[in-house]
Amino acid sequence: MKGRVLLCFALIFFSSATGQVSYTIPEELPKGSLVGNIAHDLGLEAKRLISGKARIYTSDSDEYIELNGERGVLLVKERIDREVICKQTTPCALHFQIILENPMQFYTITVQLTDINDNPPTFEGHNIELKISESAAVGSKYELERALDLDVGRNDLQRYELKPTGNFALNLHSNSDENKNVEMVLQKPLDREKQDKINLVLTAIDGGEPPMSGTMLIVITVLDANDNAPVFTQKIYKATVHENSPVGTNVATVRATDADQGSNSKITYLITNKLDNVRKIFTINDDKGEITLTGHLDFEESRNFEINVRASDEGGLTDSCKLIVEVQDVNDNKPDINIMSKSNVIAEDATVNTVVTMIHIEDKDTGDNGKIHCFISGNVEFTLESSTNNFYSLVTNSELDRERASEYNITVSCSDEGVPSLSSSVTLTLQISDVNDN
């Protein structure tokens, strides 16, 4: 299929067969589009998928891919929007397993999603208003709002244009995170008596084929007399905060100075993040530059924030800085035990190492807080075997005898290494069926 790339294929057999197949498809394919011939790529016959009641298992609530067992192929089930699934993260992929029964087998499938140019660059506002003194020196810089493009790679925002040219020109420079700061630089002195208002159009253009663009109107009111801009003591500030910190926690303080006197030296601070949730979680004291927590942090959702702060004086001159906030993890998620497949009944003459149940364990925490250990207690007839990536198989460990025990209640317990440790457990009930052995 056009757009499909087979990246790797490995198949290993042990107590339950495992293997891995990877495909690459573009986002936004129509429903029913072919992803890949999974039966062929796994070396299986289509009838094995039917006899094994093949199904897709995913730990996520949304299923974008479906399995057609009769044809032995994977198809697009729902519209796949890469920006919804991964936002700006690359590479972006869907991960799921295909489960078979009789005998139990599972295979890990990865579907890499490539970006298409389906989002134009967007400004939060249609226009902004600036007040600039006619005494502003040539070379004075004025930070403008950045556009946001949800696409990635070459489809992301690539360049800006400012028209008409004359008094101002654009100055673009990249941060360490490769985002382009947009500054407007005064290249010709202003004269309020000749022109007291200037209208400019800022255009953001991406690199798609064909390119897409977004525009914003800049309305400049020319004022009298302010010849010193605020200057931050640092261009980049850093702070750390625990994810369970209460509302009102002081995160950091930024500070700018202005060499002017009187009202021209009065500085106002403002968080300038636009198209993200920073302003819902953090606020700044516009007089003192103190940044405090006003929302709840969740390390599992966002591990760091970049807060853009602007200092403005009464004459409209500005400077900007960035505060990088690292969110520190606390052990607030207990292991989540997911039953992938299980048998409710097993014959008493089942051989040793027969797979009874397959389990997947997840813990959203990281580091020691996300390291999981699982065990069963009491039932010497069974044992818990770890395969890979927190997948476990419950298998028989010895011969069974229905006349001695016709039912087992097996408790699987999992705990993490956090301090204090969090744990979860699940109890599985297994019936032993009779064979004529007496």
N, C-alpha and C positions, 0 to 999 in steps of 0.2 A: 504494500500500500504506500502511496506517495505520502511523505512526511513521517514515515515510521522508520525508526532506526533501532536495530537489535543490538543492545549494548553488551549484554553478557548472558551466559546460560550455564548454570551448574546444577547438577542433580546428584544428590548423595542419599544413600539408603542406610537407615539404621532401624531402630525399633519402630519409628514412624518415618516414612520417606519425606525428605525435604528437598527443595530446590529453589532456584531463583531465576526469574526472567525479567528483563527490563525492556520497556518500549519508550519511544519518544513520539509525542503527537503535539500539534499546535492547539492552543486553546480555542474555544468557541466553535468546535466541530458540531455539525447537526446531530440530533439524536439518531441513534442507529448506525452511526459511522463506525467502520471497522477499526479496532485498536490493534488486534493481532490474532493470529491463529494459535491459541494457547495450547490446544491439544498437540499440534505438530511440534511446537517449540518445547514442550515438556516431554515429547517422545511418547505420548499416550494416544490410544485410539479413542474416537468420539464415544464409542459404546462404554468405555470405562468411566467417562464422565457421567453417563446416564446411570449405569449400575452403581456407581459410587455416590449417587445423589450429590453431585458436585455443587458447591455453593461458594459464594464469596463471603469472607469474614473481614470486617473492618472495625477497628475500635472507635472510629468516628461515627457520628450520627448520620452524616450525609454519604450516600453511595452514588458516585458519578459514573461508575463502570458496571456493566452487567455481563453475566455469563450466559451464552447460548449453548447449552449442553449438547443439543442435537447437531449443531454445526461445529461445535468445538472451538468457538471464537469468542473474543471479548469485544463488546460493543459499547459505544457511548450511551449512557442511560439518561443523564441529565446534562443541561448546559453547563460547561466548565469555564468558569471565569478565573483565570490565573490570578488577577488582582484581588479577588475576594478570598481565594484560598491562601495565597502567600504574600499578599501586599507587595512590598519592594524586595522581598527576599529572593535570592537566586543561588543555586538552581531551585526550581520548584517541582515537586513531585507528589503523586498520590501513592500511598503504600497500603497494600491489603494482602490477604492470604486466600488461597483457594483450598477448601477442605473437601476431602473425599472420605468415604466410609467403606468398610468391608473389603480390604482392610483400611484402617484409618491412615490417611496421608495428608500432608499439607505442604503447600508451595507458596513462597513469598514472591509477590509481583510488585514491580515498581513501574509507574507510568510517569515519565518526565514530561512536563508541560512547557512548551516554548511559547514565547510571547508573540502576539500580533499587534499591529498598531491600531488599537481600537479605542484609545483615549487621547483627546487633545490636551495640550497644556492648559491649565486653568488657574486664573487668579481668583482669590476669594472675593475681592471687591471689583466692581466695574470701573471705579475711579478712585483716586486719592487726591487730597488737597495738601499742598505744601506752601508754607510761608517762608520766603527767603529774602534776606536783607539785600538792598542794592549795594551795600558796602562789602558783601561777601567777596573774599579774595578768589581770584582765578586759581583753580585747583581744589576748591572746596568740594567735599564729597557729601552726597545725600543718599542714604540707603533706601532702596526701593523694595517693594514686596516681591518675593520670589514666586514664580508659578510652580505648580505641582503637576507632574505627569505620572499617572499610575502605571504606565508601561515601563519596561526596563530595557537595558542594552541600547542598541541604536534607535529603538522606538521611543526612548526617553527624551526629555527636553535636551536640546543640543545648543541652541543659541538664542540671543535676544537682538531685537532691532529697536532703535529709538528714532522717531521722526516727528516733526522735521528737525534736521540738524541745524545748528546755529550757536545758541548760547551754551548748550549742554551736549555732552557725549557720554557714552556708556563706558564703564570700567568693570570688567568681569574678572573675577579670580576665584579659583576653586579652593574649598576647604579640604582638610584631611579626609573628610568623608565624601569628597568628590562632588558635593553640592556647590553650585555656582552662586556666590554672593553677587548681587546686582547693585551697583552704585552709579549714581548719576554725577558726573564731574562738571563743574562750571569751567568752561574754556574761553568764555568771553564775558567781560564785566556787564552787569545789569544796570539799567538806567530807568528808575521808576517813572521819571517824567516823560520818557518816550514810550514805555510799555509797562503797564502795571499788572498785566495778566499774560501768562504764557500757557498755551495748551499743547501738550505732547502726547503721543501715542506710543506705548511700550508694547511690543509684540514678542511673544514667546513661541519658538518654532521647534518641533521635534525632528528626529531623523528618519521618520518612516517614509515609505514609498507608496503613494504620495505623502508629503509631509502634512501634518496638522498643526494648527496654531490657535493661540488665544491672545486677546488684547486687553489692555487697561488704559484708561485716560488719566493723564497726570495734569492737574490744574495747579499752576504756580501763581501765587499772589506775591508780588514784589513789595517788600517793606523797606523801611529805613534802618540802618545802623546796628549791626551786631557783628563784631569782627573776631570773636574767639569762640570756637566750638568746644563742647564738652569733650573730655578725654578720660576714658576708663583707665584705672590703675593696672588692669590686666585685660588682655584680649580674650583669654580663655580661663575660666574659673572651673574648679572641680569640687565635687562634694559627694558623700555617700550617705545613704539613708536605708534603714531596715524596712522591709515590706510591711511590717506590722506597726510602723510608727503612727501615732495618733494624729488626727487633724489638729492643726495649729503648730506642729513641729517646725522649728526654724531650720531651714535647709542650708542657707548660705546668705551672704550679703555681698552685693556688688557695689562698687563706688566709682563715681566719675567726678572730675573737678573742672571748673571753668574759670579762666583767668579774668573774665569780665567782672564788673561790679554792678550792684543794684539788681534790677529785674532781669537783666541780660545774663546774670550768673545763676539765676534760679534754675535748678535742674529737675526735670520730671522723668521718672523711670517708667518703662512700659514693656511688658512681655509681648513680643511681636509674632510669636508662632500663630499661624493661621489655620491651616487645614489638618491639624492633628488635635489630640486631646490634652495638650499640655496645659492650656488655660483652664481646663476643668479640674486639674489636679493641683496646680501651683498658682499662687498669686504673689504679687510684689507690692510692697509699700511704695507708692509713687514718689514719696519724699525721701525716704531713707534707703531704698534699694534692698530691703530685707525680703527674701523669698521664703514663703512659708507653704506648708502643705495644707490644701483645702479639700483634697479627695483621698481615696483609699488606693494604696499601691498593691500590686499583685506581681511578684517576681515572675510568675509563670506566664503572664501576659506581656509585660514589658520589663526588660532587664536594665534599661538605661533610658534617659531622656536628655535631649539637647534643647535647652531653653535659650532662646534668642532674646536679648534685652537691648532696648534702645534708650539712650539718655538724650533728652532734648532740652535746649534752653529756650528762653522766651522769644528769642529771635528766629527760631526755626532751624538752628544748626544742631547736628546730631552726631553721636558716635554710637557704636554697637559693640557688644561683646557676647560671648557664649558661655553658659553654665552647663557643664556636663555632669549629670546626676547619675551615679551608679546605684542601682537598687540591690541590696544584699538579701539573699535568700534566708528564710527561716523555715523550719520543718513544720509546715502547716497542711501538708497533704499526706494522708495515709495511703498505703498501697491499695490499688484497685484490682480486684481479682475478677477476670473475665473467663467464663467457661466457653471455650471454642467448640468443643464437641465432647459428649460423654455417653457412656452406656449405662442403662438402668439395670440391665440383667446380664449375667455372664454365667456360662456353664461351669459346673464344678470340675470338669476335666480340662479347663483352659490351661494352656501351657504357660510356663514361667515366662515373664517379660511380655505378656499380652497387654496391649494398651487399653486402658479403661476410660481414661479421661485426658483431654488435652486442655491446658490452661495457659492464658497469657496474663502477665502481671504488669501493671503500669504504676509509676509514681511520678507525678509532675515535678517534684522537687529535683534539685541537682546536687552533685557532690555526694558526700556521705548521706545527706538527707534523702537522696534518691536511690541509694544502693539497697537492694532488696534481698532478703534471705527467706526461703520458704521451706516448710517441713510438715510432716504428718507425725502424729504421736499415737502410740498404742497398737496400731494394726501392723503386726509384723508380716502379715501376708502380702502387704503392698509397700511400694516404695515410690518416691518422687524423684524423677530424673530430669535434669536441666539439659535443654538442647542448646539454644542460643537466643540472645536478645530477650531474656525474661520469658521464654516459652518453656513450659514444663509438661511432662507426660507422667500420669499416674499409671504404674504398671504393676502386674502381679509379681510378687517376690518369692512365692513358694506355692506348693500345690494346695488346692482348695478342697474342702470336704463339706458338702451341703448338710450332711447328717450331723456335723459338728457345729457348723455355723451357717444358717441359711440367709443371713442378712448382715451387712456391714454398714456402719455409719462412720465415714472417714472424714475427719476434720483436717482441712488444709489451712495452715496459718502462715502469714507472711508479715514480716516486720522490716522496717528500714533501720539505717544506722545513725539516724539523727539523735539529737539530745534535747529533750527526751525522745525515745523511739516511739513511732506510731506503728500500729499493726492492724491487720484485718484477717478475717477467717471466713471460711465457708465449709459447710458440712454436706458431703455427698452420700447419698443412700444407694447401696448396690445390693440387688437381689442375686442369690446364687441358685441357678436352676439345676434340677436333678438330672442325673444320668443313671443308667441301670448298672451300678457298680457294686451292688450287694446281692 
